[in-house]
Amino acid sequence: MGQKPWDGRFSQSTDKMVERFTSSIDIDKVLYNCDIDGSIAHLKMMANQSIITQNEADTLLKGLEQVRKKIESKDFEYSDALEDIHMHIEKALGDEVGEVAKKLHTGRSRNDQVALDVRIYLKRETEAIMNALFSLQRVLVQTAQKYIDVVMPGYTHLQRAQPVLFSHHLMAYYEMFKRDCERFEDSIKRTDVMPLGSAALAGTTYPLDRELTRKLLGFSKVSDNSMDSVSDRDFVMEFISCASIAMIHFSRLSEELVLWSSSEFAFITISDAFTTGSSIMPQKKNPDVAELVRGKTGRVVGNLMAILTIMKSLPLAYNRDMQEDKEPLFDTVNTLKACIDIYSKMIPNIEINQNNMLNAAQKGYLNATDLADYLVVKGLPFREAHSVSGRAVAFAISGGAEGGQSKELHELSIDELKQFSDLIDGDIFDFISIEKMLSRRVTHGSTSYANVQKAVEVASKRLNLK
């Protein structure tokens, strides 16, 4: 077996610098299982079609399993001269079984071979990521159930807005990650297409049974256009796009964990096992995990920009540019899996500082909207009620009738409140209490105790939680 599969056409050896420059083995060697599985299916199909004999197929199948064992035992030598994992396996197979190994590549090209390998890899990894996200959702729902009644301030523009349940806040992230699972599940439809048999770009003259190969490999359909089959990387772009959205969700959660664990908020305490210290300031306890996840979001989004730019303006069909698809893909897979895994372990070990959350929810005029709603119930149009409440807030900020230190709305006297509207009565204080404000949020998806408990129960059933 010649060192290069194209030796017959060339009169000069490839320059060593070119070999190093064009080699992808450091990146694509992770595809060895996918490549061997694809070759096994290809051999079985060729034997079934009498393209090779059954004895030849048996010899090659046994040889491929020996190659797999060598790779897995680390007893395998890699070389830039062989460029990629496909050529390494083919060369190793020749070392195992001899000349018959040259028949392995019958009816296929590295173009459809690599397309197959990446699709097998991405199907498996997407399913693994979905399972990991499913586990993370379980963690979020279990944590929400544990702290179902804890009250915290809800924010808009990073300003305290209205009181919400901490469990409701957590369930918002459950919804985000549920959508991520749905996106990944849908993306598999475009990945789950079997390209083998398209050869370089025009198909092949051999009587391949592509449907049999599809069944052997567990794909849902066979690709319909040989040129598109070898040049399609939409499924890679789609996966990294889905992963980027998921990482955006992780980044948003990370930002909140960083803020909440600061002294300024003190809403949570992250476990020592998931934080680090300072090399110079002994008192520091840094939320490095959350910060790194936030930072890795930029890395994954960068991978999306990379694959989009690689594919932009490529003419049909295969171009060597596409070799560069694997680094952003593999890095995205590994980064996302690592982030899911560490958050699934970190979140249950976060201590919730319930009193600090409640105290924060009682300050900052979070009941101003409910004061306006109270007046609406009494018959005042909302726009007028909004103005009345706003003036009451301004009055409370100035310290009320006595002036001086500011007060909260519920700290004003009934006489102070009544100067803004004769509709205000003694029942206002019960109406604008945190408990009553939360319990009145009864529309579907709102933050009332009953609504959040129902949402947790629905999610628990979906996630098979008791």
C-alpha positions, 0 to 999 in steps of 0.5 A, a space after each residue: 500500500 502506497 503512503 498516499 492514496 494518490 501516488 499514481 498521479 504525482 511524480 514528487 513526494 509531498 513536502 513535509 511542511 505541506 504534510 504538517 499543514 494539511 494534517 488533521 489527525 490531531 483533531 479528527 482522531 476522535 472519530 476513530 470509532 465512527 470511522 470504523 463503524 462506517 467501514 464495517 457497515 460499508 463492508 457488510 453491504 459490499 459483501 451482500 452486493 457481491 462487490 467483495 466476497 464474504 471471506 474478504 469481508 470477514 477478514 476485513 471486519 476482523 482486521 478493523 476490530 483489531 485496529 479499534 483495539 489498538 487505538 483504544 489501548 493507546 498502542 497506535 502510532 499517528 503520523 502527519 504523512 497519513 493526514 487524517 484518521 481515515 488514512 490511519 485506519 486504512 494503513 493500520 488495516 493493511 498492516 493487519 490483513 495485507 493486500 485485501 485492505 485495499 478493497 475497503 475503499 471500493 465505492 467510496 471517497 474520503 469526501 462521503 466517508 468524512 461526511 458520514 463520520 461527522 454525522 455519526 459522531 454528531 448524532 451520538 453527541 447530540 443525544 448525549 447532550 440532550 440527556 445531560 440537559 435533561 439531568 440539569 433540568 431535573 436539578 433545577 426543578 428539584 431545587 425549585 421544589 426545595 425552595 418553593 416558598 422563598 421570596 426574592 426581588 424580581 428585576 428589570 433593567 437590573 433594578 428591583 421591580 416586583 417580588 417573585 418566588 425564587 422557585 419561579 426564577 429557577 423555573 425560568 431557566 428550566 424553560 430555557 433549557 427545555 427549549 434547548 433540548 427541543 432545538 437539539 432534538 429537531 436538529 437531529 433530523 438534519 443530522 440523521 441522513 446517511 451520505 455514504 455512497 455519494 463518493 467524491 461528488 457524483 456517486 459511484 458505478 458500483 451497485 451499492 445498496 445505500 438503503 442497507 448501509 442506512 439500516 446497518 448504521 441506524 440512520 433515518 434516511 439516505 441523502 438524495 443528492 450526491 453533490 449536496 451530500 459531500 458538501 453539506 455542513 448545515 447540520 454542523 452549523 445548526 448544531 453549533 447554533 443550538 449550542 450557542 443559544 444554550 451557552 447564552 442561557 448558561 451565561 445569563 445564569 452565570 451572571 446572576 450567580 456571580 451577582 447573587 454571590 457578591 457581598 452587595 447581593 448576598 443572596 447565595 453562597 456557592 460551595 467552597 468546592 466550586 469556588 477559588 481564592 485569591 493569590 494575594 487577598 486572603 478573604 476572597 472567595 471567587 465564583 470562578 466556575 460561573 465566570 468561566 462558563 460565562 467566558 466559554 460562551 464567547 468561545 462557543 459563539 466564536 465557533 459558530 462564527 468560524 463555521 459560518 465563515 468557513 462555509 460562506 462562498 464555497 462552490 459545490 462540491 467538497 472543498 478542503 476548507 471543510 476540514 476546518 469544521 471539526 475543530 469548532 465542532 469538537 470544541 463546542 461539543 466538549 465545552 457545552 458538555 463540560 458546562 452542563 456537567 459542572 452546573 448539574 453538580 454545582 447548583 445543588 450545593 448552593 446555599 440560599 440566603 432566604 432572609 437576605 432575599 426576603 429583606 431585599 424584596 421588602 425594599 425598593 417600592 416593589 409594591 408600587 404596582 400593587 398600590 396602583 392595582 388597588 386603586 384600579 379595583 376601587 374604580 380609578 383608571 389605571 393611568 391615573 392610578 399609576 400617577 397616584 402611586 408614583 407620587 406616593 413613591 416620591 413622597 416616601 423617598 423624601 421621608 414622608 411628612 417628617 422628611 429625613 430618611 426615606 420610607 417604604 410605601 407600607 411604612 407610610 401612615 394611612 393618613 399620609 397615603 390618603 392625601 394622594 387618593 380618598 380611595 385608599 383605606 386601611 385595607 391597603 396594607 394587607 393588599 400590598 403585603 408580599 404574601 398577598 401580592 404574590 398570591 394575586 398573580 394567578 394568570 397562567 405562568 405567573 409567580 403565585 405560589 399555586 402557579 409555581 407549584 403546579 409548574 414544578 409538578 408538571 415539570 417533575 412529571 415530564 422529568 420522571 421525578 417523584 
